[in-house]
Amino acid sequence: MTEEQDYQVVIRYPGFEVRRYPEHVVAEIEVSGSFEAAGNAAFRPLASYIGGANESKAGISMTAPVLQRAPAEQPATVSETEDGAHVIAFVLPSTITATGAPVPADPRVSIRVVPEELAAVASYSGRWTEHSYRKHVDELLAAMSAVGLEPGGPPRFARFDPPWKPWFARRNEVVIPVA
């Protein structure tokens, strides 16, 4: 069974919950292309890294979710009709620390420590499209505002299932840091 990123539910609201994510380590890569193409473009180098394409030649278990976000310097107005940049990350198993993570053989793959974070999260099923993602981001932002929560950073997309799983059964999440 695939390990999932650890978190604690702090409070539940209609349509979303606030979670506390502990500090964790990710392997990530920045790719260019449409929202829909980014995950495919990033998958091979990230899968190679956890498959042993690293200085230790060590395999690492796959975990969920796979995360997708825009780079910090990219304007939020870049849309699916443009080839923007996307950062795709594999959350590494909870037993791996930044100093214990194998060094990637591919220089495009980097290891990063993500600090502890409080975030609003809305789950949904369906296709991995930018249209669906942005719709759910807008809904989560409205729901957060309705209960007096402010975003503390840009949203990210979390996908939990392999591409061969039927679209209607896929588990997806929108994650927005809370200020």
Rosetta blueprint (number, residue, H / E / L):
1 M L
2 T L
3 E E
4 E E
5 Q L
6 D L
7 Y L
8 Q E
9 V E
10 V E
11 I E
12 R E
13 Y E
14 P L
15 G L
16 F E
17 E E
18 V E
19 R E
20 R E
21 Y E
22 P L
23 E L
24 H E
25 V E
26 V E
27 A E
28 E E
29 I E
30 E E
31 V E
32 S E
33 G E
34 S L
35 F H
36 E H
37 A H
38 A H
39 G H
40 N H
41 A H
42 A H
43 F H
44 R H
45 P H
46 L H
47 A H
48 S H
49 Y H
50 I H
51 G L
52 G L
53 A L
54 N E
55 E L
56 S L
57 K L
58 A L
59 G L
60 I L
61 S L
62 M L
63 T E
64 A E
65 P L
66 V E
67 L E
68 Q E
69 R E
70 A L
71 P L
72 A L
73 E L
74 Q L
75 P L
76 A L
77 T L
78 V L
79 S L
80 E L
81 T L
82 E L
83 D L
84 G E
85 A E
86 H E
87 V E
88 I E
89 A E
90 F E
91 V E
92 L L
93 P L
94 S L
95 T L
96 I L
97 T L
98 A L
99 T L
100 G L
101 A L
102 P L
103 V L
104 P E
105 A L
106 D L
107 P L
108 R L
109 V L
110 S E
111 I E
112 R E
113 V E
114 V E
115 P L
116 E L
117 E E
118 L E
119 A E
120 A E
121 V E
122 A E
123 S E
124 Y E
125 S E
126 G L
127 R L
128 W L
129 T L
130 E H
131 H H
132 S H
133 Y H
134 R H
135 K H
136 H H
137 V H
138 D H
139 E H
140 L H
141 L H
142 A H
143 A H
144 M H
145 S H
146 A H
147 V L
148 G L
149 L L
150 E L
151 P E
152 G L
153 G L
154 P L
155 P L
156 R E
157 F E
158 A E
159 R E
160 F L
161 D L
162 P L
163 P L
164 W L
165 K L
166 P L
167 W H
168 F H
169 A H
170 R L
171 R E
172 N E
173 E E
174 V E
175 V E
176 I E
177 P E
178 V E
179 A L
